[in-house]
Amino acid sequence: MAIYEFETRTIYMTKQEIFQLEFENHVTEGLKAFPKFLSSKYIYDDRGDELFQQIMALPEYYLTEAEYNIIDTHKDNLRKVFNTHGAFDLIELGAGDGKKTKVLLKELVTNKVDFTYIPIDISQHAIDDLTNSLTTLLPDLEVQGEQGTYFKVLERLATYNKRPKVIIVLGSNIGNLDHPQAIDFLIKIKDVMSDQDFLFMGFDQKKDPLTIQHAYADSQGVTQEFNRNLLHRINKEMDGDFPVNNFEHWESYDPETGTAKSYLIATEPCVVEIKKLQLKTTFKKWETIHCEISQKYDDDTVEWLANKSGLEIEKIYEDHQKLFKDYLFKIKK
Ligand SMILES: C[S@@+](CC[C@H](N)C(=O)[O-])C[C@H]1O[C@@H](n2cnc3c(N)ncnc32)[C@H](O)[C@@H]1O
């Protein structure tokens, strides 16, 4: 049970109820706004997790393969670096199915490194699946999974035990934030780090715009289904009547800013009623809902972000096709 401050009243709610209320408030705000928006972080329920796993297996979605290659190639070095100060907590923000992390976990467990793995994800389903699969794959591994959003969990991280921390954020999750939000995110991480701690984070790199465009607009339409899951969730959880098939996915990558943006676009005019929110909203033909950004980076931009956040780059790891990089950060001295 947790405390939720609402206007002047204090209400006692479960974590799940608070999360649901935040989702509902977000939908109200996003659909009343002009232009409309909805955050991609709410795509991830059981179905959303499953669709994201399908995306990771798509030939166009190079990110997973590239980061897998980095971790697999450098796992020996990463083990040594992470273990610099002895026993530690390995905290993963937005862990998902942990496909790439498992390579690292196996390396650590096999070499009898003393650590606890703490995966954090907004999706309870992702945490449950990951924890269960690790019980079978690595029975000796100590796992303490936790459902929650990055920011909420980061606030609590400071009170975790005082062992050295290695915080990992894979899959370019940071790319879903614009630069000011990314700086805020990095500062929050830095604030829970001490001098001996590491941050290991994936940043997808600027590259041929077509490669990026195709990664987020696949030929099989899986990304479209993934984004539409947000509307399915609203229909299911808030008694809405979005005509989901009338919303098409559109991806647009701007090579100048390095920002890929995804939208759902109404291909027919419609009125959508969401009974639980007592909300009616109209869509003109071709009206958009902005769902997600996927920011692409280069070394200069990552260095600038680090500088602004009180971090410094210790080491850069790159995949063999030079598509993706993971950066190892420490607190700036
Ligand atoms: C793009 S997936 C990447 C998963 C994994 N890091 C990887 O590299 O394969 C993003 C993951 O972060 C989770 N997520 C998205 N927004 C989040 C938030 N604000 N707080 C916590 N988890 C979040 C999603 O549920 C999903 O599992």
The ligand as an ORCA input file, in Angstrom:
! r2SCAN-3c Opt
* xyz 0 1
  C      12.567     -0.782    -25.701
  S      12.293     -1.936    -24.378
  C      13.974     -2.414    -24.046
  C      14.090     -3.580    -23.135
  C      15.517     -3.980    -22.764
  N      16.205     -2.916    -22.035
  C      16.298     -4.333    -23.988
  O      17.272     -3.653    -24.285
  O      15.935     -5.315    -24.651
  C      11.874     -0.864    -23.101
  C      11.576     -1.553    -21.781
  O      11.522     -0.538    -20.788
  C      10.294     -0.624    -20.077
  N       9.914      0.750    -19.807
  C       9.480      1.698    -20.703
  N       9.280      2.864    -20.090
  C       9.583      2.660    -18.777
  C       9.590      3.502    -17.630
  N       9.260      4.776    -17.712
  N       9.973      2.968    -16.453
  C      10.345      1.647    -16.346
  N      10.355      0.811    -17.399
  C       9.987      1.317    -18.599
  C       9.324     -1.355    -20.985
  O       8.335     -2.063    -20.254
  C      10.251     -2.282    -21.755
  O      10.401     -3.530    -21.119
*
